[in-house]
Amino acid sequence: MKRDDLLFFNRPADCWLEGLPLGNGRMAAMAMGYPLRECICLNHEAVWRKILNRKTKVCASYLPRIRKHLLGKDWEKGARLLVEKFQPEGDVSGRVMYEYQPAGNLIIESLRPEPVTGYSRILDLKNGLIKINFATATAKYERTNFVSAVHNVLVTRLKCAGDRPLSVALSLERENSPDCRLSFRAHDNCQIMTADIQNGVMFRIKNKVILSKGRISSIPGQSRFVISGAHEILILTTIQVEANKEETAIPENYDLLLKEHVRDHRRFFGRVDFSLNGGNHGNPRTTDALMRDAFNGAPPDHLFELMLKMGRYLLIAGSRPGSKALNLQGKWNRAMHPAWQSDYHLDMNMQMAYWPAESGNLSEFTQPLFDFVQNLIPDGMKNAKNYYGCNGVVFPIACAGEGQILPGAWAAWTGAAGWLAQHFWQHYEYTLDEKFLKDVAYPYMRKVADFYMDFLIKNKSGKYVIAPSTSPENIPLERGGKWQGHKMITTNATMDIAIIRELFGNLLTAGGILRQDLDEQGKWREILDHLPDWPVDKNGMLKEWANPVNRDNPKHRHFSHLYPLFPGNMFSLEDTSVLIKSAAKALKARQDCGLADNAGWSYPYMALLHARLGGGDKALQCLAYLAKSCMMDNLLTIHNDWRFQGLSLYWPNGDRLFQIEATLGASAAIIEMLLQSHNGLIRILPALPRQWKHGHIKGLKARGGFIVDIFWKDGAIENVVIHSLAGQDCRVKLCRPHGPVKIKCGKRLITGVETTGNYIKFNTVKGRKYQLSQQNERL
C-alpha cells in the first residue's frame, strides 16, 4: 500500500491525545482505535458552557490621566491606574466567559474478547477516514470511521471477514458533571443520549444502527444496545444542538455515504501534492517510528511531507464554510475544563491556525474566521466607545465568541482587530474577489481604521503615539522580577506600529481599487507619514518597543516585534535590506538566549521568519525541534515540551496541553519555504533546505490569482507551471540556480518576456497555464 498520505500505526492510542481526528467543521471525533473496547470521543462546535458573567463598563474618562502618566515619568502609576479602572462589570477574572465542552463518547465493545494480532490503525488523509484492522484466532475484523460533511454524520462500519458473526455492545456515555443532566432512551434501532448543560446548551447524540442480518436487544432506560449475529454493522451518529431543527434523512447505504464523502473531501485535499526526494518512501514505516527518528535528531523527509498534509487536513476537518472558526484545540476536546477554556486567542494562536489557508489553496476555509470576526463587531464597537471613547472596533486579546474586553492589563492591547484585518486583505490578494473586498473586507478594515483615527495622539514632535500599548504577553526587561500584568503596559510597541502601518497601507490600496473614500485617503496618508519610525538600536537590531527606556526581553515565546517580517510584508529581502538585517538580528537574539521559554507554536513561527529571511536550513531545524519536543506521534502539537528536551516551557507535572495551531503553522512554514508571493513577486523555492535535494510541490496558491507547481532536482529548479486564474501580470523570482528561461503556453512560445537576472515578468491570460523551463527542461 502506498502510504505517502497516511498516518500509520501498529498499536492503538495510549490516550486521547494519541487518537486520530475526524471532522466536518461542526462535528468532530477522536478515535482511539482500541480493538476490543473502542472509544470514539465526540465534539460539536456549539457545545459551550457559560462560566462567567461580564459586561462592558464605561471607563474612557480615565484614559487622559493614564496617558499622562505613561508618557511622563511614571509609567507604573499609569499602568496601575489602567488595571484598576479598566474593569468590566461582573466577574473580573482573567478567563473568558465560556468554556468549550466535550459532547460524549461512543463506545463499541466486543462481547467475544480474544487475543489480537495483525493490528493496524490508519488515518487516511487523502480520503478523510480512519481504518482499524486486526485479527483474532477465529476471524479478521475491519472498522472504518469518517465524518461526512455531505450528510453531517459520523459513519462507523464494523465488518468481519467470512461468515463469522459480530457480537458487540454499543453505548453512549459522558463524564459525570454536576451541571449537566443526562437522560438515555432506546427504541427500535436508535439509541439517544440527551444532555442539558446548566448555563450551556441542550444537545442530543443519536446512534442509528443498520444491520446486515443479526438482531438488536436493548435495556430499558439505558442507551446500550447488544448486537449479535450481524455480518456487518453500520452506525450513523449525529449530534443535534438546534432543538427545533428538523432532522434530514441520511442514506443508510454505506457505499453511497463513503463515495460521497471521499469525493467531497478529495476535491479540497487533492488540490496540493507534495513529495520530497522521490516520495513513496520504500518500505512503509509507522508514523511513530518517524517521530522516534525526529526525537533522535534525524527527522525523515516523509515526516515533513506529512506535516504539510496534516495541517491542510485539520483545516478541512475543522473549519468548513458555515461552521465556527477553529478554537485553541480546533474542534477536538475531551476535558470538562480545558486549558484557557479552549477559547479563541487573538494575539497569535487563532491567526497561526489560518496561516496555511490561502497559500495552501484552501481559501474557502477562511470563511469561518471572517464570520467569527463579523460576529464580534457589535461588542467591538461598544468596547471602543466605552473603554477608549473612540469610534470603530476593539477586540479582546482572547474571547469565546463574544467580544467583551478582558479585565485590567489585557485591555491595553488594541491590536487584535487590526491583525485580523490582515486576513481579510490577504483573502482578496489571493482570490482577487472584488465582491468580497467591497462587501466584507473593506467595510471591516474601515471600522478598524476608524478606531485608530480617534485613538492615536500626537506628541510635541508631531509623531503619533500609541498609548496604551503592549507587545502581547511580554514585559520590558528593566521591569523584571515577578510577572505582573501591569508591567506589560507601555507605549509604541513595535507590533502596534506595524499593525497600524499595514492597515492604513492596505486601506489606501483597497480604496483605490474600489474608488471609494477618496476624500479620506489624505487623512490615512497623513497617519502613515507620522507614525513612529521602526525602532532600531545602536547595534542595528529591531527593538520590541520604540521607547528607548524599554529594554528587549529576549526570553519570550512571542515574536511580536517581528510582525513586519512575518506575517506582515513590510520587510523584504528585495526592498528593505537594512530592516531585514535588523529583523534577523532580533530573531538571532531570541534564539541565542536559549529555547526553554518557547511554546510549541514558537517553532513554526520561527521557521516562517527564517523562511522570509531565506534561511531554509534554519527553518527546517525549527520544524525538527517542534517534532522532537512538542509534537505527538499523531502530529498533533502540545503547548509545552512534553518530552522534557529543554526546548520549550516546562509545565507542572508534565501535563500535555493540546493546541492545534502549531501543526497548522508547520504546514504554513513548509509552504513558505517553497513559495512566497508578497509585494507583487512570486518567489520560487525561496528557502529550500539542502536536505530537500529533489522534490515537487503542486497546487500552491500565490497572491494575484495564481496556482503554482514547482519541480526541482539536485537543489535546482527543473520546471515551474503557473496557472493564471485572473489574467494578471506575473512577476517571478527564481531563487535557485538557472540558465536562460523560456516560457510556453501550451505549445506556443511566449514573447515579450522581461528578464533581469533571476527576475522574470510576463503577461498572462485568465485560465491559461504557463510553463517556465529552458532548452534542456531545467532552469
VOROTOR-831850 format. One record per residue (C-alpha): residue number from 1; residue in one letter; z, y negated, x. Coordinates in steps of 0.1 Angstrom, whole numbers. Layout:
VOROTOR-831850
   num   residu       w       v       u
   NUM        a       Z       Y       X
...
//
This chain:
VOROTOR-831850
   num   residu       w       v       u
     1        m       0       0       0
     2        k      -9     -35      13
     3        r      24     -53      15
     4        d      14     -88      25
     5        d      26    -102      -8
     6        l      57     -80     -13
     7        l      94     -82      -6
     8        f     101     -45       0
     9        f     135     -27       4
    10        n     146       9       6
    11        r     180       2      -8
    12        p     195     -16     -39
    13        a     211     -50     -37
    14        d     247     -51     -24
    15        c     255     -81     -46
    16        w     239    -107     -70
    17        l     228    -128     -40
    18        e     207    -100     -28
    19        g     190     -94     -61
    20        l     153    -101     -68
    21        p     144    -131     -90
    22        l     121    -133    -120
    23        g     115    -162    -143
    24        n      92    -182    -166
    25        g     108    -216    -163
    26        r     130    -213    -193
    27        m     144    -178    -189
    28        a     154    -163    -155
    29        a     166    -129    -144
    30        m     180    -114    -112
    31        a     176     -77    -109
    32        m     199     -57     -86
    33        g     178     -25     -86
    34        y     207      -1     -90
    35        p     191      33     -98
    36        l     219      48    -119
    37        r     235      17    -135
    38        e     211     -12    -133
    39        c     224     -48    -138
    40        i     199     -75    -147
    41        c     216    -109    -147
    42        l     202    -133    -173
    43        n     200    -170    -174
    44        h     185    -196    -197
    45        e     179    -231    -187
    46        a     196    -246    -218
    47        v     230    -228    -213
    48        w     253    -255    -201
    49        r     289    -263    -208
    50        k     304    -298    -211
    51        i     334    -302    -188
    52        l     339    -339    -187
    53        n     337    -370    -210
    54        r     324    -401    -193
    55        k     308    -434    -204
    56        t     292    -463    -186
    57        k     316    -492    -182
    58        v     307    -529    -178
    59        c     317    -540    -143
    60        a     288    -561    -129
    61        s     311    -592    -128
    62        y     328    -578     -97
    63        l     296    -575     -77
    64        p     296    -610     -63
    65        r     331    -605     -48
    66        i     322    -571     -35
    67        r     291    -585     -18
    68        k     310    -614      -3
    69        h     334    -591      14
    70        l     306    -566      25
    71        l     286    -595      40
    72        g     316    -612      55
    73        k     341    -599      80
    74        d     360    -575      56
    75        w     336    -547      46
    76        e     366    -524      38
    77        k     380    -548      12
    78        g     346    -550      -5
    79        a     342    -512      -3
    80        r     376    -505     -18
    81        l     371    -531     -45
    82        l     338    -513     -55
    83        v     356    -480     -56
    84        e     384    -495     -77
    85        k     362    -513    -102
    86        f     330    -493    -105
    87        q     347    -466    -125
    88        p     333    -453    -158
    89        e     354    -448    -189
    90        g     368    -413    -193
    91        d     372    -387    -167
    92        v     368    -401    -132
    93        s     365    -370    -111
    94        g     335    -367     -88
    95        r     320    -339    -109
    96        v     290    -343    -132
    97        m     296    -338    -169
    98        y     281    -304    -175
    99        e     280    -271    -156
   100        y     253    -245    -157
   101        q     264    -212    -172
   102        p     251    -176    -170
   103        a     238    -161    -202
   104        g     248    -125    -197
   105        n     238     -91    -182
   106        l     215     -64    -193
   107        i     230     -30    -183
   108        i     209       2    -181
   109        e     230      32    -173
   110        s     218      67    -166
   111        l     236      94    -187
   112        r     225     121    -162
   113        p     236     108    -128
   114        e     221     127     -99
   115        p     218     121     -62
   116        v     189      97     -55
   117        t     162     100     -29
   118        g     129      82     -21
   119        y     143      48     -32
   120        s     122      16     -31
   121        r     128     -19     -45
   122        i      98     -43     -46
   123        l      93     -79     -56
   124        d      55     -83     -61
   125        l      50    -120     -55
   126        k      13    -118     -63
   127        n      18    -102     -98
   128        g      52    -116    -106
   129        l      71     -84    -112
   130        i      98     -60     -98
   131        k      93     -23     -94
   132        i     122       1     -87
   133        n     112      37     -78
   134        f     134      66     -70
   135        a     136     104     -73
   136        t     163     130     -81
   137        a     161     167     -77
   138        t     145     171    -111
   139        a     123     140    -116
   140        k     107     108    -103
   141        y     116      75    -120
   142        e      99      41    -122
   143        r     114       9    -136
   144        t      93     -23    -140
   145        n     105     -57    -149
   146        f      88     -90    -154
   147        v      95    -122    -174
   148        s      64    -132    -193
   149        a      56    -169    -197
   150        v      30    -160    -223
   151        h      55    -145    -247
   152        n      88    -158    -233
   153        v     104    -124    -229
   154        l     119    -102    -202
   155        v      99     -69    -203
   156        t     116     -38    -189
   157        r      99      -4    -188
   158        l     115      28    -179
   159        k      93      58    -171
   160        c      98      93    -158
   161        a      71     114    -143
   162        g      61     145    -161
   163        d      78     157    -192
   164        r     114     150    -181
   165        p     131     131    -209
   166        l     151      99    -203
   167        s     187      96    -213
   168        v     202      62    -208
   169        a     228      38    -223
   170        l     217       3    -229
   171        s     241     -26    -234
   172        l     246     -64    -232
   173        e     276     -80    -216
   174        r     290    -113    -205
   175        e     320    -121    -183
   176        n     351    -129    -205
   177        s     358    -166    -208
   178        p     384    -183    -230
   179        d     360    -210    -240
   180        c     333    -186    -252
   181        r     333    -164    -284
   182        l     312    -133    -282
   183        s     300    -111    -310
   184        f     278     -80    -310
   185        r     258     -61    -335
   186        a     231     -35    -335
   187        h     206     -23    -362
   188        d     176      -1    -361
   189        n     161      -6    -326
   190        c     176     -40    -319
   191        q     209     -50    -302
   192        i     222     -85    -302
   193        m     249    -104    -284
   194        t     257    -139    -297
   195        a     277    -163    -275
   196        d     293    -195    -288
   197        i     304    -217    -259
   198        q     330    -243    -267
   199        n     316    -277    -257
   200        g     284    -260    -249
   201        v     257    -242    -268
   202        m     254    -212    -291
   203        f     228    -187    -279
   204        r     217    -151    -287
   205        i     204    -124    -264
   206        k     184     -97    -282
   207        n     171     -64    -270
   208        k     143     -47    -289
   209        v     137     -11    -279
   210        i     104       7    -283
   211        l     104      44    -275
   212        s      78      70    -268
   213        k      94      99    -286
   214        g     132     102    -284
   215        r     159      86    -305
   216        i     184      58    -305
   217        s     221      60    -316
   218        s     245      31    -317
   219        i     282      25    -320
   220        p     292       1    -349
   221        g     305     -32    -337
   222        q     292     -27    -302
   223        s     259     -38    -285
   224        r     254      -4    -270
   225        f     226      20    -275
   226        v     224      56    -264
   227        i     188      67    -259
   228        s     179     103    -255
   229        g     148     124    -253
   230        a     124      95    -246
   231        h      95      99    -223
   232        e      91      61    -219
   233        i     114      32    -229
   234        l     102      -4    -234
   235        i     129     -31    -236
   236        l     120     -66    -248
   237        t     148     -90    -241
   238        t     148    -126    -255
   239        i     172    -154    -253
   240        q     173    -178    -282
   241        v     191    -211    -280
   242        e     175    -231    -307
   243        a     194    -219    -338
   244        n     168    -227    -363
   245        k     137    -218    -343
   246        e     117    -191    -358
   247        e     111    -161    -336
   248        t      75    -155    -326
   249        a      60    -120    -327
   250        i      59    -102    -294
   251        p      34     -74    -288
   252        e      51     -40    -285
   253        n      23     -28    -262
   254        y      34     -26    -225
   255        d      -1     -25    -211
   256        l     -11     -56    -230
   257        l      21     -75    -221
   258        l      16     -66    -184
   259        k     -21     -76    -184
   260        e     -15    -110    -200
   261        h      15    -117    -177
   262        v      -3    -107    -145
   263        r     -34    -128    -154
   264        d     -12    -158    -162
   265        h       8    -155    -130
   266        r     -21    -149    -107
   267        r     -40    -179    -118
   268        f     -13    -201    -101
   269        f       0    -179     -73
   270        g     -35    -168     -63
   271        r     -47    -203     -55
   272        v     -33    -201     -20
   273        d     -39    -173       6
   274        f     -21    -174      39
   275        s     -24    -149      68
   276        l     -13    -150     104
   277        n     -27    -130     133
   278        g     -48    -107     112
   279        g     -24    -102      82
   280        n     -19     -67      68
   281        h       6     -61      95
   282        g       2     -24     102
   283        n      29       0      92
   284        p      49     -15      64
   285        r      84     -27      73
   286        t     111     -36      48
   287        t     119     -72      43
   288        d     155     -68      55
   289        a     141     -53      88
   290        l     120     -85      92
   291        m     152    -105      87
   292        r     171     -84     113
   293        d     143     -94     137
   294        a     149    -131     128
   295        f     187    -126     133
   296        n     180    -112     168
   297        g     159    -142     176
   298        a     124    -128     171
   299        p     112    -136     136
   300        p      78    -119     130
   301        d      47    -137     117
   302        h      49    -118      84
   303        l      82    -134      77
   304        f      67    -169      78
   305        e      39    -158      56
   306        l      65    -146      31
   307        m      84    -179      33
   308        l      54    -199      22
   309        k      47    -174      -6
   310        m      83    -171     -18
   311        g      86    -209     -21
   312        r      55    -211     -43
   313        y      66    -180     -63
   314        l     100    -196     -71
   315        l      83    -228     -82
   316        i      61    -209    -106
   317        a      91    -188    -118
   318        g     115    -218    -122
   319        s      96    -249    -131
   320        r      69    -241    -157
   321        p      54    -271    -176
   322        g      75    -275    -207
   323        s     107    -262    -191
   324        k     136    -281    -175
   325        a     135    -291    -138
   326        l     149    -270    -111
   327        n     186    -275    -105
   328        l     206    -267     -74
   329        q     201    -229     -80
   330        g     167    -232     -96
   331        k     174    -213    -128
   332        w     194    -184    -113
   333        n     232    -185    -115
   334        r     259    -158    -121
   335        a     291    -179    -116
   336        m     310    -194    -145
   337        h     320    -223    -123
   338        p     291    -227     -98
   339        a     295    -250     -68
   340        w     287    -286     -77
   341        q     282    -273    -112
   342        s     247    -262    -102
   343        d     237    -297    -111
   344        y     208    -320    -100
   345        h     215    -337     -67
   346        l     191    -367     -63
   347        d     198    -376     -27
   348        m     177    -348     -13
   349        n     181    -314     -29
   350        m     160    -320     -60
   351        q     133    -337     -41
   352        m     130    -310     -15
   353        a     127    -284     -43
   354        y      94    -301     -53
   355        w      80    -309     -19
   356        p      56    -278     -19
   357        a      43    -285     -54
   358        e      14    -309     -47
   359        s       3    -297     -13
   360        g       9    -261     -24
   361        n     -17    -265     -52
   362        l       9    -263     -80
   363        s       6    -299     -92
   364        e      12    -288    -129
   365        f      47    -275    -119
   366        t      59    -311    -112
   367        q      58    -318    -149
   368        p      94    -308    -155
   369        l     105    -332    -128
   370        f      87    -361    -145
   371        d     102    -351    -178
   372        f     136    -350    -163
   373        v     132    -385    -148
   374        q     119    -399    -181
   375        n     150    -385    -199
   376        l     173    -403    -175
   377        i     157    -437    -182
   378        p     179    -448    -212
   379        d     211    -441    -192
   380        g     195    -456    -161
   381        m     189    -489    -179
   382        k     225    -490    -191
   383        n     236    -483    -155
   384        a     215    -512    -141
   385        k     228    -537    -166
   386        n     264    -526    -168
   387        y     271    -520    -131
   388        y     248    -544    -114
   389        g     238    -570    -141
   390        c     201    -561    -135
   391        n     171    -551    -154
   392        g     153    -518    -147
   393        v     169    -484    -139
   394        v     195    -470    -116
   395        f     202    -433    -115
   396        p     233    -415    -101
   397        i     234    -396     -69
   398        a     240    -364     -90
   399        c     239    -355    -126
   400        a     233    -327    -151
   401        g     206    -340    -173
   402        e     224    -372    -183
   403        g     223    -402    -161
   404        q     258    -417    -161
   405        i     268    -431    -128
   406        l     294    -410    -109
   407        p     327    -427    -101
   408        g     336    -451     -73
   409        a     318    -450     -40
   410        w     289    -428     -53
   411        a     278    -458     -74
   412        a     269    -477     -43
   413        w     237    -458     -37
   414        t     209    -472     -57
   415        g     180    -452     -41
   416        a     177    -422     -64
   417        a     153    -437     -89
   418        g     132    -452     -61
   419        w     130    -419     -42
   420        l     119    -401     -74
   421        a      92    -428     -79
   422        q      76    -414     -47
   423        h      69    -381     -66
   424        f      52    -399     -94
   425        w      29    -418     -70
   426        q      22    -387     -49
   427        h      11    -368     -80
   428        y     -15    -394     -86
   429        e     -26    -393     -49
   430        y     -32    -356     -50
   431        t     -47    -354     -85
   432        l     -63    -389     -90
   433        d     -53    -385    -126
   434        e     -56    -422    -137
   435        k     -43    -415    -172
   436        f     -10    -401    -156
   437        l      -9    -432    -134
   438        k     -14    -456    -163
   439        d       8    -439    -189
   440        v      36    -423    -168
   441        a      38    -432    -131
   442        y      31    -469    -132
   443        p      55    -478    -161
   444        y      82    -459    -144
   445        m      76    -475    -110
   446        r      77    -509    -127
   447        k     112    -501    -141
   448        v     125    -492    -107
   449        a     109    -524     -92
   450        d     124    -545    -120
   451        f     159    -534    -108
   452        y     152    -542     -71
   453        m     137    -576     -80
   454        d     170    -585     -97
   455        f     193    -566     -72
   456        l     181    -579     -39
   457        i     197    -611     -25
   458        k     186    -633       4
   459        n     207    -642      35
   460        k     206    -675      53
   461        s     176    -665      74
   462        g     155    -657      43
   463        k     156    -619      46
   464        y     165    -598      16
   465        v     198    -579      18
   466        i     206    -546       1
   467        a     243    -548      -8
   468        p     260    -525     -15
   469        s     240    -498       3
   470        t     247    -463      16
   471        s     230    -437      37
   472        p     237    -408      14
   473        e     270    -390      23
   474        n     272    -403      58
   475        i     296    -429      73
   476        p     291    -451     103
   477        l     307    -436     134
   478        e     330    -465     141
   479        r     347    -459     107
   480        g     357    -424     119
   481        g     388    -405     111
   482        k     392    -386      78
   483        w     362    -387      55
   484        q     368    -411      26
   485        g     342    -422       0
   486        h     346    -459       5
   487        k     336    -456      42
   488        m     300    -448      31
   489        i     296    -483      16
   490        t     276    -506      38
   491        t     246    -530      37
   492        n     210    -524      46
   493        a     209    -487      51
   494        t     176    -478      67
   495        m     168    -453      39
   496        d     172    -480      12
   497        i     149    -503      32
   498        a     124    -475      34
   499        i     125    -466      -3
   500        i     121    -503     -14
   501        r      93    -509      11
   502        e      75    -478      -1
   503        l      80    -485     -38
   504        f      65    -520     -37
   505        g      37    -510     -14
   506        n      27    -482     -38
   507        l      32    -505     -68
   508        l       7    -530     -53
   509        t     -19    -503     -48
   510        a     -13    -489     -83
   511        g     -16    -523     -99
   512        g     -48    -529     -81
   513        i     -63    -496     -93
   514        l     -52    -503    -129
   515        r     -59    -540    -127
   516        q     -25    -547    -142
   517        d       2    -572    -135
   518        l     -19    -592    -111
   519        d       4    -622    -116
   520        e      34    -601    -104
   521        q      18    -590     -72
   522        g      26    -621     -54
   523        k      63    -615     -60
   524        w      60    -579     -48
   525        r      43    -590     -16
   526        e      70    -616     -10
   527        i      96    -589     -12
   528        l      77    -568      12
   529        d      73    -597      36
   530        h     111    -604      36
   531        l     127    -570      37
   532        p     148    -563      68
   533        d     129    -551      99
   534        w     132    -515     109
   535        p     164    -513     129
   536        v     156    -500     164
   537        d     184    -501     190
   538        k     182    -512     227
   539        n     172    -476     236
   540        g     143    -475     212
   541        m     160    -453     187
   542        l     157    -458     149
   543        k     192    -466     135
   544        e     207    -454     103
   545        w     219    -488      93
   546        a     204    -522     101
   547        n     238    -539     106
   548        p     243    -538     144
   549        v     281    -532     139
   550        n     274    -498     122
   551        r     270    -471     148
   552        d     250    -440     141
   553        n     269    -408     133
   554        p     246    -380     146
   555        k     268    -351     134
   556        h     255    -351      99
   557        r     233    -328      78
   558        h     213    -356      62
   559        f     183    -373      79
   560        s     182    -403      55
   561        h     171    -428      81
   562        l     140    -407      89
   563        y     127    -412      54
   564        p      98    -434      66
   565        l      86    -405      87
   566        f      90    -378      60
   567        p      90    -377      30
   568        g      76    -412      34
   569        n      43    -420      52
   570        m      53    -453      68
   571        f      54    -440     104
   572        s      23    -420     116
   573        l      11    -408     149
   574        e     -22    -427     144
   575        d      -9    -461     134
   576        t      27    -467     144
   577        s      32    -452     179
   578        v      63    -473     187
   579        l      80    -464     154
   580        i      71    -428     158
   581        k      88    -428     191
   582        s     119    -444     176
   583        a     120    -417     149
   584        a     115    -390     174
   585        k     145    -403     194
   586        a     166    -404     163
   587        l     157    -368     154
   588        k     165    -357     190
   589        a     199    -374     188
   590        r     207    -353     158
   591        q     198    -321     175
   592        d     213    -329     209
   593        c     248    -331     194
   594        g     246    -295     181
   595        l     237    -279     148
   596        a     271    -269     134
   597        d     272    -298     110
   598        n     239    -290      93
   599        a     234    -273      59
   600        g     209    -246      52
   601        w     184    -271      39
   602        s     187    -292      71
   603        y     164    -268      89
   604        p     133    -271      67
   605        y     139    -309      67
   606        m     139    -309     105
   607        a     108    -287     105
   608        l      90    -312      83
   609        l     100    -340     106
   610        h      88    -321     137
   611        a      55    -314     118
   612        r      49    -351     113
   613        l      56    -356     150
   614        g      30    -329     159
   615        g      57    -305     172
   616        g      46    -272     159
   617        d      68    -251     182
   618        k      99    -271     174
   619        a      91    -269     136
   620        l      88    -231     139
   621        q     121    -230     158
   622        c     138    -248     129
   623        l     125    -222     104
   624        a     136    -194     127
   625        y     172    -209     127
   626        l     171    -210      89
   627        a     162    -173      88
   628        k     188    -165     114
   629        s     218    -183      98
   630        c     212    -193      62
   631        m     187    -170      45
   632        m     194    -138      26
   633        d     173    -107      30
   634        n     156    -116      -3
   635        l     146    -150      13
   636        l     169    -170     -10
   637        t     188    -196      10
   638        i     225    -203      15
   639        h     241    -237      19
   640        n     263    -226      47
   641        d     260    -204      79
   642        w     270    -171      62
   643        r     263    -151      94
   644        f     286    -174     115
   645        q     260    -183     141
   646        g     273    -218     146
   647        l     240    -232     131
   648        s     254    -249     100
   649        l     285    -258      82
   650        y     314    -235      81
   651        w     326    -226      45
   652        p     361    -213      38
   653        n     364    -176      36
   654        g     327    -172      44
   655        d     316    -177       8
   656        r     279    -178       4
   657        l     267    -207     -18
   658        f     232    -201     -30
   659        q     210    -232     -33
   660        i     173    -229     -39
   661        e     158    -260     -22
   662        a     157    -246      14
   663        t     134    -218       5
   664        l     111    -243     -12
   665        g     115    -267      17
   666        a     105    -239      42
   667        s      73    -234      22
   668        a      66    -271      23
   669        a      72    -272      60
   670        i      47    -244      68
   671        i      21    -262      47
   672        e      28    -295      66
   673        m      24    -277      99
   674        l     -11    -266      89
   675        l     -24    -295      68
   676        q     -14    -332      63
   677        s     -31    -358      43
   678        h     -12    -390      42
   679        n     -26    -425      47
   680        g     -61    -416      39
   681        l     -66    -390      66
   682        i     -68    -352      63
   683        r     -53    -336      94
   684        i     -64    -301     102
   685        l     -37    -280     120
   686        p     -16    -310     130
   687        a      14    -289     141
   688        l       2    -254     148
   689        p      27    -233     168
   690        r      15    -215     199
   691        q      28    -182     183
   692        w       3    -186     154
   693        k     -28    -179     175
   694        h     -51    -167     147
   695        g     -50    -171     110
   696        h     -62    -187      79
   697        i     -48    -207      50
   698        k     -69    -212      19
   699        g     -64    -233     -12
   700        l     -40    -260       1
   701        k     -43    -294     -17
   702        a     -49    -327       1
   703        r     -45    -362     -12
   704        g     -77    -377     -25
   705        g     -85    -347     -47
   706        f     -95    -321     -21
   707        i     -88    -284     -17
   708        v     -89    -273      19
   709        d     -94    -239      36
   710        i     -88    -235      73
   711        f     -96    -207      96
   712        w     -86    -206     133
   713        k     -87    -183     163
   714        d     -71    -185     197
   715        g     -55    -217     186
   716        a     -88    -234     179
   717        i    -104    -242     146
   718        e    -132    -218     136
   719        n    -141    -231     102
   720        v    -130    -257      76
   721        v    -141    -257      40
   722        i    -133    -288      19
   723        h    -137    -287     -19
   724        s    -142    -321     -34
   725        l    -126    -324     -68
   726        a    -132    -361     -73
   727        g    -161    -371     -52
   728        q    -141    -393     -28
   729        d    -150    -402       7
   730        c    -134    -377      31
   731        r    -119    -387      64
   732        v    -108    -358      86
   733        k     -89    -355     119
   734        l     -93    -322     138
   735        c     -60    -317     156
   736        r     -72    -288     178
   737        p     -99    -285     204
   738        h    -135    -285     191
   739        g    -171    -293     200
   740        p    -199    -312     182
   741        v    -194    -308     144
   742        k    -220    -302     117
   743        i    -212    -304      80
   744        k    -231    -284      55
   745        c    -230    -285      17
   746        g    -244    -251       7
   747        k    -274    -246      29
   748        r    -281    -284      33
   749        l    -270    -302      64
   750        i    -251    -334      56
   751        t    -264    -366      73
   752        g    -248    -400      77
   753        v    -216    -384      91
   754        e    -194    -408     111
   755        t    -178    -391     141
   756        t    -154    -408     166
   757        g    -137    -384     189
   758        n    -118    -359     167
   759        y    -122    -381     136
   760        i    -149    -374     110
   761        k    -159    -393      79
   762        f    -184    -383      53
   763        n    -192    -389      16
   764        t    -186    -362     -10
   765        v    -199    -353     -44
   766        k    -175    -342     -71
   767        g    -175    -304     -75
   768        r    -192    -297     -41
   769        k    -180    -277     -11
   770        y    -184    -289      25
   771        q    -182    -266      55
   772        l    -173    -281      89
   773        s    -185    -260     118
   774        q    -207    -261     149
   775        q    -237    -240     160
   776        n    -216    -210     170
   777        e    -194    -215     139
   778        r    -164    -226     159
   779        l    -151    -261     160
//
